[in-house]
Amino acid sequence: MSYTEAEVSAAVARMEKYRSGVDYETGTALAVVGLCAERADKEIAIRDDMIRVAHRAGASLRQIAEVSGLGRKTVTAIVEANPARARG
C-alpha cells in the first residue's frame, strides 16, 4: 500500500494533536486513544443514521434496540434527534 506525502503529513499532524508535550510512551498512547475516539465518533454517527433509516423503513424501536444493543430510550432519542444538529 502506498500513501501520498499529503496523506502522511495529515496523519502525522493528527497524531501530534494528541501527543505533543508529553514523553514518547504517554504521547503514543494518547495518540492512539485520540485517533480511536475520532473513529468511534464516525462509527456512532453512521450507526445513528442507520437507526433512523431502519425506523423509517418500519423497524420498531424494540427491534432496533435488540440488534444495536442499546436501550429503547437511547434508540428513541436517536430516532427523534435532528441528525444535522447532532453532528454539529
N, CA, C and O atoms as a GROMACS GRO file, in nm:
protein
  352
    1MET      N    1   0.085  -0.117   0.000
    1MET     CA    2   0.000   0.000   0.000
    1MET      C    3   0.090   0.124   0.000
    1MET      O    4   0.189   0.129   0.073
    2SER      N    5   0.056   0.222  -0.081
    2SER     CA    6   0.136   0.344  -0.085
    2SER      C    7   0.050   0.464  -0.046
    2SER      O    8  -0.072   0.465  -0.064
    3TYR      N    9   0.117   0.564   0.008
    3TYR     CA   10   0.048   0.684   0.055
    3TYR      C   11   0.115   0.806  -0.006
    3TYR      O   12   0.235   0.806  -0.033
    4THR      N   13   0.036   0.908  -0.028
    4THR     CA   14   0.093   1.033  -0.077
    4THR      C   15   0.157   1.107   0.038
    4THR      O   16   0.128   1.081   0.155
    5GLU      N   17   0.244   1.200   0.004
    5GLU     CA   18   0.308   1.282   0.107
    5GLU      C   19   0.204   1.360   0.186
    5GLU      O   20   0.218   1.379   0.307
    6ALA      N   21   0.100   1.406   0.119
    6ALA     CA   22  -0.007   1.480   0.187
    6ALA      C   23  -0.080   1.393   0.289
    6ALA      O   24  -0.113   1.439   0.398
    7GLU      N   25  -0.105   1.266   0.253
    7GLU     CA   26  -0.172   1.174   0.347
    7GLU      C   27  -0.085   1.147   0.469
    7GLU      O   28  -0.134   1.145   0.582
    8VAL      N   29   0.043   1.128   0.446
    8VAL     CA   30   0.136   1.104   0.558
    8VAL      C   31   0.143   1.227   0.648
    8VAL      O   32   0.138   1.215   0.770
    9SER      N   33   0.153   1.344   0.588
    9SER     CA   34   0.159   1.468   0.666
    9SER      C   35   0.032   1.488   0.749
    9SER      O   36   0.039   1.530   0.864
   10ALA      N   37  -0.081   1.458   0.689
   10ALA     CA   38  -0.209   1.472   0.762
   10ALA      C   39  -0.215   1.375   0.879
   10ALA      O   40  -0.261   1.412   0.986
   11ALA      N   41  -0.170   1.252   0.858
   11ALA     CA   42  -0.170   1.153   0.967
   11ALA      C   43  -0.077   1.196   1.080
   11ALA      O   44  -0.113   1.184   1.197
   12VAL      N   45   0.041   1.244   1.046
   12VAL     CA   46   0.136   1.290   1.148
   12VAL      C   47   0.078   1.409   1.225
   12VAL      O   48   0.092   1.416   1.347
   13ALA      N   49   0.014   1.500   1.155
   13ALA     CA   50  -0.046   1.617   1.221
   13ALA      C   51  -0.156   1.575   1.318
   13ALA      O   52  -0.167   1.630   1.427
   14ARG      N   53  -0.237   1.477   1.278
   14ARG     CA   54  -0.343   1.430   1.367
   14ARG      C   55  -0.285   1.364   1.490
   14ARG      O   56  -0.337   1.383   1.600
   15MET      N   57  -0.178   1.285   1.474
   15MET     CA   58  -0.115   1.221   1.590
   15MET      C   59  -0.053   1.325   1.682
   15MET      O   60  -0.065   1.314   1.804
   16GLU      N   61   0.014   1.424   1.626
   16GLU     CA   62   0.078   1.528   1.706
   16GLU      C   63  -0.025   1.608   1.786
   16GLU      O   64   0.005   1.657   1.895
   17LYS      N   65  -0.143   1.622   1.732
   17LYS     CA   66  -0.251   1.693   1.801
   17LYS      C   67  -0.274   1.634   1.941
   17LYS      O   68  -0.302   1.707   2.036
   18TYR      N   69  -0.263   1.502   1.953
   18TYR     CA   70  -0.290   1.434   2.079
   18TYR      C   71  -0.166   1.412   2.166
   18TYR      O   72  -0.179   1.402   2.288
   19ARG      N   73  -0.048   1.405   2.106
   19ARG     CA   74   0.068   1.363   2.184
   19ARG      C   75   0.170   1.470   2.212
   19ARG      O   76   0.272   1.441   2.276
   20SER      N   77   0.150   1.590   2.168
   20SER     CA   78   0.251   1.694   2.186
   20SER      C   79   0.270   1.727   2.334
   20SER      O   80   0.175   1.731   2.413
   21GLY      N   81   0.395   1.750   2.369
   21GLY     CA   82   0.427   1.796   2.504
   21GLY      C   83   0.441   1.689   2.609
   21GLY      O   84   0.462   1.722   2.726
   22VAL      N   85   0.430   1.562   2.576
   22VAL     CA   86   0.444   1.456   2.676
   22VAL      C   87   0.550   1.357   2.629
   22VAL      O   88   0.589   1.357   2.512
   23ASP      N   89   0.598   1.273   2.722
   23ASP     CA   90   0.702   1.177   2.685
   23ASP      C   91   0.652   1.082   2.577
   23ASP      O   92   0.532   1.072   2.552
   24TYR      N   93   0.745   1.010   2.515
   24TYR     CA   94   0.714   0.929   2.397
   24TYR      C   95   0.606   0.825   2.424
   24TYR      O   96   0.509   0.816   2.348
   25GLU      N   97   0.621   0.746   2.531
   25GLU     CA   98   0.525   0.638   2.558
   25GLU      C   99   0.386   0.694   2.587
   25GLU      O  100   0.287   0.644   2.533
   26THR      N  101   0.379   0.795   2.671
   26THR     CA  102   0.249   0.856   2.703
   26THR      C  103   0.190   0.922   2.578
   26THR      O  104   0.070   0.909   2.552
   27GLY      N  105   0.273   0.991   2.503
   27GLY     CA  106   0.226   1.057   2.382
   27GLY      C  107   0.172   0.959   2.279
   27GLY      O  108   0.071   0.985   2.214
   28THR      N  109   0.241   0.848   2.266
   28THR     CA  110   0.195   0.746   2.171
   28THR      C  111   0.061   0.689   2.215
   28THR      O  112  -0.029   0.671   2.134
   29ALA      N  113   0.049   0.660   2.344
   29ALA     CA  114  -0.077   0.607   2.395
   29ALA      C  115  -0.190   0.709   2.375
   29ALA      O  116  -0.300   0.672   2.337
   30LEU      N  117  -0.162   0.835   2.402
   30LEU     CA  118  -0.264   0.939   2.383
   30LEU      C  119  -0.303   0.954   2.237
   30LEU      O  120  -0.420   0.976   2.206
   31ALA      N  121  -0.207   0.941   2.147
   31ALA     CA  122  -0.237   0.949   2.004
   31ALA      C  123  -0.331   0.836   1.963
   31ALA      O  124  -0.427   0.858   1.889
   32VAL      N  125  -0.303   0.715   2.011
   32VAL     CA  126  -0.390   0.601   1.978
   32VAL      C  127  -0.530   0.622   2.034
   32VAL      O  128  -0.629   0.598   1.964
   33VAL      N  129  -0.539   0.668   2.158
   33VAL     CA  130  -0.671   0.692   2.219
   33VAL      C  131  -0.746   0.800   2.141
   33VAL      O  132  -0.864   0.784   2.112
   34GLY      N  133  -0.680   0.908   2.108
   34GLY     CA  134  -0.744   1.016   2.034
   34GLY      C  135  -0.792   0.973   1.897
   34GLY      O  136  -0.904   1.007   1.856
   35LEU      N  137  -0.708   0.900   1.825
   35LEU     CA  138  -0.746   0.853   1.692
   35LEU      C  139  -0.860   0.752   1.699
   35LEU      O  140  -0.949   0.751   1.613
   36CYS      N  141  -0.858   0.666   1.801
   36CYS     CA  142  -0.968   0.571   1.820
   36CYS      C  143  -1.098   0.645   1.852
   36CYS      O  144  -1.205   0.605   1.805
   37ALA      N  145  -1.089   0.750   1.932
   37ALA     CA  146  -1.208   0.828   1.966
   37ALA      C  147  -1.267   0.894   1.841
   37ALA      O  148  -1.389   0.897   1.824
   38GLU      N  149  -1.179   0.946   1.754
   38GLU     CA  150  -1.228   1.003   1.628
   38GLU      C  151  -1.301   0.898   1.546
   38GLU      O  152  -1.409   0.923   1.491
   39ARG      N  153  -1.243   0.780   1.539
   39ARG     CA  154  -1.302   0.670   1.462
   39ARG      C  155  -1.437   0.630   1.522
   39ARG      O  156  -1.534   0.607   1.450
   40ALA      N  157  -1.441   0.621   1.655
   40ALA     CA  158  -1.565   0.583   1.723
   40ALA      C  159  -1.676   0.685   1.696
   40ALA      O  160  -1.791   0.648   1.673
   41ASP      N  161  -1.641   0.813   1.699
   41ASP     CA  162  -1.740   0.918   1.670
   41ASP      C  163  -1.800   0.899   1.530
   41ASP      O  164  -1.921   0.912   1.512
   42LYS      N  165  -1.714   0.868   1.433
   42LYS     CA  166  -1.763   0.847   1.296
   42LYS      C  167  -1.852   0.725   1.289
   42LYS      O  168  -1.957   0.728   1.224
   43GLU      N  169  -1.812   0.617   1.356
   43GLU     CA  170  -1.892   0.494   1.355
   43GLU      C  171  -2.027   0.515   1.424
   43GLU      O  172  -2.129   0.462   1.378
   44ILE      N  173  -2.029   0.590   1.532
   44ILE     CA  174  -2.154   0.619   1.603
   44ILE      C  175  -2.247   0.701   1.513
   44ILE      O  176  -2.368   0.677   1.510
   45ALA      N  177  -2.192   0.798   1.441
   45ALA     CA  178  -2.274   0.878   1.350
   45ALA      C  179  -2.336   0.790   1.242
   45ALA      O  180  -2.453   0.807   1.207
   46ILE      N  181  -2.258   0.697   1.188
   46ILE     CA  182  -2.311   0.605   1.087
   46ILE      C  183  -2.419   0.517   1.148
   46ILE      O  184  -2.525   0.498   1.089
   47ARG      N  185  -2.392   0.461   1.268
   47ARG     CA  186  -2.492   0.376   1.335
   47ARG      C  187  -2.622   0.454   1.357
   47ARG      O  188  -2.730   0.402   1.329
   48ASP      N  189  -2.611   0.577   1.406
   48ASP     CA  190  -2.731   0.656   1.432
   48ASP      C  191  -2.809   0.683   1.304
   48ASP      O  192  -2.932   0.677   1.304
   49ASP      N  193  -2.738   0.713   1.195
   49ASP     CA  194  -2.805   0.733   1.066
   49ASP      C  195  -2.879   0.607   1.025
   49ASP      O  196  -2.993   0.614   0.979
   50MET      N  197  -2.817   0.492   1.042
   50MET     CA  198  -2.880   0.365   1.003
   50MET      C  199  -2.997   0.330   1.095
   50MET      O  200  -3.093   0.267   1.050
   51ILE      N  201  -2.990   0.370   1.220
   51ILE     CA  202  -3.104   0.350   1.311
   51ILE      C  203  -3.224   0.430   1.260
   51ILE      O  204  -3.336   0.379   1.259
   52ARG      N  205  -3.200   0.554   1.219
   52ARG     CA  206  -3.311   0.636   1.166
   52ARG      C  207  -3.366   0.576   1.037
   52ARG      O  208  -3.487   0.577   1.015
   53VAL      N  209  -3.277   0.526   0.951
   53VAL     CA  210  -3.322   0.462   0.826
   53VAL      C  211  -3.407   0.338   0.858
   53VAL      O  212  -3.514   0.320   0.800
   54ALA      N  213  -3.359   0.255   0.949
   54ALA     CA  214  -3.433   0.134   0.986
   54ALA      C  215  -3.571   0.169   1.041
   54ALA      O  216  -3.670   0.103   1.010
   55HIS      N  217  -3.578   0.273   1.123
   55HIS     CA  218  -3.706   0.313   1.181
   55HIS      C  219  -3.800   0.365   1.073
   55HIS      O  220  -3.919   0.331   1.071
   56ARG      N  221  -3.748   0.448   0.982
   56ARG     CA  222  -3.831   0.499   0.871
   56ARG      C  223  -3.879   0.384   0.782
   56ARG      O  224  -3.986   0.392   0.723
   57ALA      N  225  -3.799   0.278   0.773
   57ALA     CA  226  -3.836   0.163   0.689
   57ALA      C  227  -3.935   0.071   0.758
   57ALA      O  228  -3.985  -0.023   0.696
   58GLY      N  229  -3.965   0.097   0.886
   58GLY     CA  230  -4.068   0.020   0.954
   58GLY      C  231  -4.022  -0.064   1.072
   58GLY      O  232  -4.105  -0.129   1.135
   59ALA      N  233  -3.894  -0.065   1.102
   59ALA     CA  234  -3.848  -0.141   1.219
   59ALA      C  235  -3.898  -0.074   1.347
   59ALA      O  236  -3.901   0.048   1.356
   60SER      N  237  -3.935  -0.154   1.443
   60SER     CA  238  -3.983  -0.100   1.570
   60SER      C  239  -3.864  -0.058   1.656
   60SER      O  240  -3.751  -0.103   1.635
   61LEU      N  241  -3.891   0.028   1.752
   61LEU     CA  242  -3.787   0.070   1.846
   61LEU      C  243  -3.731  -0.050   1.920
   61LEU      O  244  -3.611  -0.057   1.947
   62ARG      N  245  -3.817  -0.145   1.954
   62ARG     CA  246  -3.774  -0.266   2.024
   62ARG      C  247  -3.678  -0.346   1.938
   62ARG      O  248  -3.573  -0.391   1.985
   63GLN      N  249  -3.713  -0.365   1.811
   63GLN     CA  250  -3.626  -0.440   1.721
   63GLN      C  251  -3.489  -0.373   1.707
   63GLN      O  252  -3.385  -0.439   1.713
   64ILE      N  253  -3.490  -0.243   1.690
   64ILE     CA  254  -3.364  -0.169   1.675
   64ILE      C  255  -3.282  -0.178   1.803
   64ILE      O  256  -3.160  -0.197   1.797
   65ALA      N  257  -3.347  -0.165   1.916
   65ALA     CA  258  -3.276  -0.175   2.044
   65ALA      C  259  -3.209  -0.311   2.060
   65ALA      O  260  -3.095  -0.320   2.105
   66GLU      N  261  -3.282  -0.416   2.023
   66GLU     CA  262  -3.227  -0.551   2.035
   66GLU      C  263  -3.103  -0.572   1.948
   66GLU      O  264  -3.003  -0.625   1.995
   67VAL      N  265  -3.109  -0.530   1.822
   67VAL     CA  266  -2.995  -0.555   1.733
   67VAL      C  267  -2.878  -0.461   1.758
   67VAL      O  268  -2.763  -0.495   1.728
   68SER      N  269  -2.906  -0.343   1.812
   68SER     CA  270  -2.799  -0.246   1.836
   68SER      C  271  -2.733  -0.262   1.973
   68SER      O  272  -2.622  -0.214   1.995
   69GLY      N  273  -2.804  -0.329   2.064
   69GLY     CA  274  -2.751  -0.340   2.200
   69GLY      C  275  -2.774  -0.215   2.282
   69GLY      O  276  -2.718  -0.200   2.391
   70LEU      N  277  -2.856  -0.126   2.231
   70LEU     CA  278  -2.889  -0.002   2.302
   70LEU      C  279  -3.024  -0.016   2.370
   70LEU      O  280  -3.103  -0.102   2.334
   71GLY      N  281  -3.050   0.069   2.468
   71GLY     CA  282  -3.180   0.071   2.532
   71GLY      C  283  -3.282   0.142   2.446
   71GLY      O  284  -3.248   0.222   2.359
   72ARG      N  285  -3.408   0.112   2.471
   72ARG     CA  286  -3.514   0.175   2.390
   72ARG      C  287  -3.515   0.327   2.404
   72ARG      O  288  -3.543   0.398   2.308
   73LYS      N  289  -3.486   0.376   2.524
   73LYS     CA  290  -3.482   0.522   2.542
   73LYS      C  291  -3.373   0.585   2.456
   73LYS      O  292  -3.393   0.691   2.398
   74THR      N  293  -3.259   0.520   2.449
   74THR     CA  294  -3.150   0.571   2.366
   74THR      C  295  -3.188   0.567   2.219
   74THR      O  296  -3.163   0.663   2.145
   75VAL      N  297  -3.248   0.457   2.176
   75VAL     CA  298  -3.291   0.445   2.037
   75VAL      C  299  -3.396   0.552   2.005
   75VAL      O  300  -3.390   0.615   1.900
   76THR      N  301  -3.490   0.573   2.095
   76THR     CA  302  -3.592   0.676   2.075
   76THR      C  303  -3.527   0.813   2.060
   76THR      O  304  -3.565   0.890   1.972
   77ALA      N  305  -3.429   0.843   2.145
   77ALA     CA  306  -3.360   0.972   2.136
   77ALA      C  307  -3.287   0.987   2.003
   77ALA      O  308  -3.286   1.096   1.945
   78ILE      N  309  -3.228   0.881   1.954
   78ILE     CA  310  -3.158   0.885   1.826
   78ILE      C  311  -3.256   0.907   1.712
   78ILE      O  312  -3.233   0.989   1.624
   79VAL      N  313  -3.367   0.835   1.715
   79VAL     CA  314  -3.469   0.847   1.610
   79VAL      C  315  -3.526   0.989   1.607
   79VAL      O  316  -3.552   1.043   1.500
   80GLU      N  317  -3.545   1.047   1.722
   80GLU     CA  318  -3.607   1.180   1.732
   80GLU      C  319  -3.507   1.294   1.711
   80GLU      O  320  -3.548   1.409   1.693
   81ALA      N  321  -3.376   1.264   1.714
   81ALA     CA  322  -3.275   1.368   1.702
   81ALA      C  323  -3.268   1.421   1.560
   81ALA      O  324  -3.293   1.349   1.464
   82ASN      N  325  -3.235   1.547   1.550
   82ASN     CA  326  -3.208   1.609   1.421
   82ASN      C  327  -3.064   1.572   1.386
   82ASN      O  328  -2.972   1.619   1.453
   83PRO      N  329  -3.041   1.491   1.282
   83PRO     CA  330  -2.905   1.443   1.254
   83PRO      C  331  -2.806   1.555   1.225
   83PRO      O  332  -2.689   1.543   1.262
   84ALA      N  333  -2.846   1.661   1.161
   84ALA     CA  334  -2.755   1.772   1.131
   84ALA      C  335  -2.713   1.840   1.261
   84ALA      O  336  -2.596   1.877   1.277
   85ARG      N  337  -2.806   1.858   1.353
   85ARG     CA  338  -2.777   1.922   1.480
   85ARG      C  339  -2.691   1.832   1.568
   85ARG      O  340  -2.603   1.881   1.639
   86ALA      N  341  -2.714   1.701   1.564
   86ALA     CA  342  -2.641   1.607   1.648
   86ALA      C  343  -2.492   1.605   1.612
   86ALA      O  344  -2.408   1.582   1.699
   87ARG      N  345  -2.458   1.629   1.486
   87ARG     CA  346  -2.318   1.628   1.443
   87ARG      C  347  -2.249   1.761   1.462
   87ARG      O  348  -2.127   1.768   1.472
   88GLY      N  349  -2.327   1.866   1.466
   88GLY     CA  350  -2.272   1.998   1.456
   88GLY      C  351  -2.216   2.061   1.571
   88GLY      O  352  -2.168   2.175   1.562
   0.00000   0.00000   0.00000
